[in-house]
Amino acid sequence: MDYHTGLALAAPLAVGIAAVGSALGLGKAIGAAMEAMGRQPQSIAKIQTGMIIGAAFIEALTIYALVAFLLVMGKIAG
């Protein structure tokens, strides 16, 4: 197996793993935030703000993986 074949097989797999990790992280974070909102209804605004910021960071990591994938695929094609 040469360099290009290894990258062609590993790059999509890495993006899939990053997407699954992001989905698990988002599910856990949002689930915990919903539970916290149910326990402390008076602090929903603070919890929701923190949850949205955290979700944005988790999604940013997935987008970085996608950008890295696109860069690697450009190297394979070239």
C-alpha positions in Angstrom: 0.0 0.0 0.0 1.5 3.3 -1.0 1.2 6.8 0.6 -1.8 7.9 -1.5 -3.8 4.8 -0.9 -3.3 5.0 2.8 -4.4 8.6 2.9 -7.4 7.9 0.7 -8.5 5.2 3.2 -7.6 6.9 6.4 -8.9 10.4 5.7 -12.6 9.6 5.4 -12.4 7.3 8.4 -10.9 10.1 10.5 -13.7 12.5 9.6 -16.3 9.9 10.4 -14.7 9.3 13.8 -14.6 13.0 14.4 -18.2 13.3 13.6 -19.2 10.5 15.9 -17.1 12.0 18.7 -18.8 15.4 18.1 -22.2 13.8 18.2 -21.5 12.0 21.4 -20.1 15.1 23.0 -23.0 17.3 21.9 -25.5 14.8 23.2 -23.8 14.6 26.6 -23.4 18.3 26.9 -27.0 19.2 25.9 -28.4 16.4 28.0 -26.6 17.7 31.0 -27.7 21.2 30.3 -31.3 20.1 30.0 -31.1 18.3 33.3 -29.5 21.4 34.9 -32.3 23.6 33.5 -34.9 21.2 35.0 -33.2 21.3 38.4 -32.6 25.1 38.4 -35.2 26.9 36.3 -34.2 30.3 37.6 -30.8 30.0 36.0 -31.9 28.8 32.5 -30.3 31.9 30.8 -26.8 31.2 32.2 -27.0 27.5 31.6 -28.2 28.0 28.0 -25.5 30.5 27.2 -22.8 28.2 28.5 -24.4 25.3 26.6 -24.4 27.2 23.3 -20.8 28.3 23.7 -19.8 24.7 24.5 -21.7 23.4 21.5 -20.0 25.9 19.2 -16.6 24.7 20.4 -17.5 21.1 19.9 -18.8 21.8 16.4 -15.6 23.8 15.6 -13.5 20.8 16.2 -15.6 18.8 13.7 -15.2 21.6 11.2 -11.4 21.6 11.7 -11.4 17.8 11.0 -13.4 18.4 7.8 -11.0 21.2 6.7 -8.0 18.9 7.3 -9.8 16.2 5.3 -10.3 18.5 2.4 -6.6 19.6 2.5 -5.5 15.9 2.6 -7.8 15.0 -0.3 -6.2 17.9 -2.3 -2.8 16.4 -1.6 -3.9 12.9 -2.8 -5.4 14.2 -6.0 -2.4 16.4 -6.8 
